[in-house]
Amino acid sequence: MRILFVAPWVPTKVRPRGLGMLRALASNHDVFLVCLGSLRSGDELADLGLAGWTAVPMDRAHAAARLMGAAINGRSLQVSLIDSPGMRRAVSASIESFNPDVVHFNVIRTAGLMSIVPERLPIVFDMDETRSRYYKQLASSGRDPARRILGKLEHGRLVRAENEAIGRSRLVYVSSPTELVGADRKVRLSRSRIDLPTPVSAPNIADRDPIILFVGRMSYFPNREGLMWFVERVFPALSSRFPNCRLVVAGEAPGTDVSRLASDKIDVLGFVDDLQPLYESARMAIVPVFTGTGAQMKLLQALAAGTPAVTTSLAAAGVGVSDRREILVGDSAGEWVSRCSELLSDGKLADQLAASGVDWARREFDDASIAAAILADYRTIAAGR
């Protein structure tokens, strides 16, 4: 089968879901990639055996103009950002020259390009998450006025874009079980194929130094927002109770506000290529995400590594784990202080959660099973053409 794969960015391990999908499809089919960005020698794509690719540079001035136009004409900002003349030309040319059997669209940002696809070609839409829900959260509970305005502006527009994309698609993938509630029958759960950390065989969490680990891209606003909340509302109380505890922050693009957190109690590392040593040395991980949708990768990584974690009810539901079975859950500052204190002081509880988390992650995110399900879906689509 010949598959045209359309992505709003270069699939890399920093954005692992698209890369995992590409890897699964390219293992059995001819796949041509069209994406926004620039490809360099040595990128993860080089080893996938793709039939070819086209990378369209981002013209920031034209992108800004499209966003201004969308703000006026009522179109989704997310969709307008990617729906550029360059991407349209690249997708059209690839359909003509590559002659695909299926076109795969990666996340809602690419949905505006679906109109280029001839009706005869089936579309697979990896929605990943219902992004409009995130903007609804911003509109009602954003922590600053600008984000609340953005949420109100984008929510309804993105709902329309998502409904249109689902209606146009033969099959729709989501990454979180919460996305299946009330969903169309064509919507299916497909866990993200990600490189999970290797769990320590006998972790003995109580023997580790009292290190609290935060991992996440700081360009993703919910990560930065949650980290700042933790530092301001939770960490001072923990430092008072556990004078030797330290917070380690790892993630690309920390920015000035996060970099300024660095102190004798907080390490800001920036991007870390190999997270395994951090997970192996940390007493616990934190995922203080209060806005967002889908499955939080940093929580999945902590579970797989066998590092006990505290997270919010929102993030726990998005992944599909339960309080005191695989993780500890809290939503208020007081609850977070209590839950973190438990993991810093109760080695038996920490070891139990670590073992349960590893079992859950390995069962739910078995790479071979995820890839096999994706390939089976594509065989069904090919048979139905």
Secondary structure, 3 states (H helix, E strand, C coil): CEEEEEECCCCCCCCHHHHHHHHHHHCCCEEEEEEECCCCCCCHHHHCCCCEEEEECCCHHHHHHHHHHHHHHCCCHHHHHHCCHHHHHHHHHHHHHHCCCEEEEECHHHHHHHHHCCCCCCEEEEEECCHHHHHHHHHHHCCCHHHHHHHHHHHHHHHHHHHHHHHHCCEEEECCHHHHCCCCCCEEECCCCCCCCCCCCCCCHHHCCCEEEEECCCCCHHHHHHHHHHHHHCHHHHHHHCCCCEEEEECCCCHHHHHCCCCCCEEEEECCCCCHHHHHHCCEEEECCCCCCCCCHHHHHHHHHCCCEEECHHHHHHHCCCECCCEEECCCHHHHHHHHHHHHHCHHHHHHHHHHHHHHHHHHCCHHHHHHHHHHHHHHHHHHC
